[in-house]
Amino acid sequence: MPKDTHSIKLALAAFALAIGLNLPLNGQRYNRDRYDDRAGVPEWQVDPEFKQDVFTFARVKYSSSRGGWGHGGRGWGRGGWATDYPDAELNFAFRLQQMTSLKVDPDSVVVELTKDDLFNYPFLYIIEPGRLVFMEEEVVALRNYLLNGGFLMVDDFWGDDEYDNFAYEMSRVFPDREPVELSIDHPIFHMVFDLKEKPQIPSAGHAIQNYRAGYGVVSHQGYGTEEVHYKAIFDDNGRIMCIICHNTDLGDGWEREGEDEWYFREFAEKRAYPMGINIVFYAMTH
C-alpha cells in the first residue's frame, strides 16, 4: 500500500486550526434515488502527477447479513453496507480537501474484501455491522489486509446486541486479538483536531426530533446507547488496524449535514468531521 509519507506529513502540518465550514452542503439529497451523480457537492481536479497518491474513500460491500431491523434502517430497501451511500463519502471527501492540504480523490469507491484491488486502498469503511456476517473468504482477506498495513473504520451500530454480533465476526478475523477501549489521550483523538471528549453523533432524524421537542442536545439513540465507545484492534507494533466506533454515527453527520442548520453546527461541524479527519490522518500516517 504505497504512500507518499512526506506529502502526508506536510498536509498534517498545514491543517486548519478552526473548522469554519461556512454553510452546510445541499440538504436535498437524503433518500434520493440516484447514486450516479454528485447532487451538488463541488468537484475538483486531482493533479495528474499525484494521481496515485491521493486519499480515496473506500466503502466495503459485505456479502451477507443476518435478518431483522437495525438502528440504521435495515429492511427499508437500503441499509446495511450501503447506508448513507454515496452522500456520506462525497461530503466527507469535499470537507477533507477543504479543511486540510491532504490530496483527496473527489470520487469514492466500493470494494469487496475478496477482490484483487483491495490493497490499492489503505483505508476501508464498514457501516452498520450490527448484523453483518463475513464469509470465510472475507475473513481471510480482511485478516491479510489488516496485518499488511491496511486500516478499517467501523461505524454506525448501536446497543449490545449489534456490538456482540460484530465482535463475534471480528473474533473470526483475529481469534487472538481483543478490541481495546481507547482513552481520550490516545493520539487518534488529537491528530488534527484536539478533541476533549469522545464524540457521539446520533442520526439526524433522532437528534432533530428531540431538539424540536424541547429535549435539547440528545446524542444517544435511547436506552442502552448512552455511552459512546471507540475501541481498537492493534497489530504487534501497537498500530491501530481497526477502529470501532460504537453507539455513534459519524456517517450520518457527514451525509446529512445539509438537512438542518442546527444539526450541521452541533454534530457535523463540531464532532463528525473532526473525528473522521483525525481517523483518516491516523490511518495515513501510521
Buried (B, 14 or more C-beta within 10 A) or exposed (E): EEBBEEBBEEBBEEBBEEBEBEEBBBBEBBEEEEEEEBBEBEEEEBEEEEEEBBBBBBBBBBBEBEEEEBBBBBEEEBBBBBBBBBBBBBBBBBBBBBBBBBBBBBBBEBBBBEEEEBBBBBBBBBBBBBBBBBEEEBBBBBBBBBEEBBBBBBBBBBBEEBBEBBBEBBEBBBEEBEBEEBEEEBEBBBBBBEBEEBBBBBBBBBBBEBBEEEEEEBBBBEEEBEEBBBBBBBBEEEBBBBBBBBBBBBBBBBBBBBBBEEBBBBBBBBBBBBBBBBBBBBBBBB
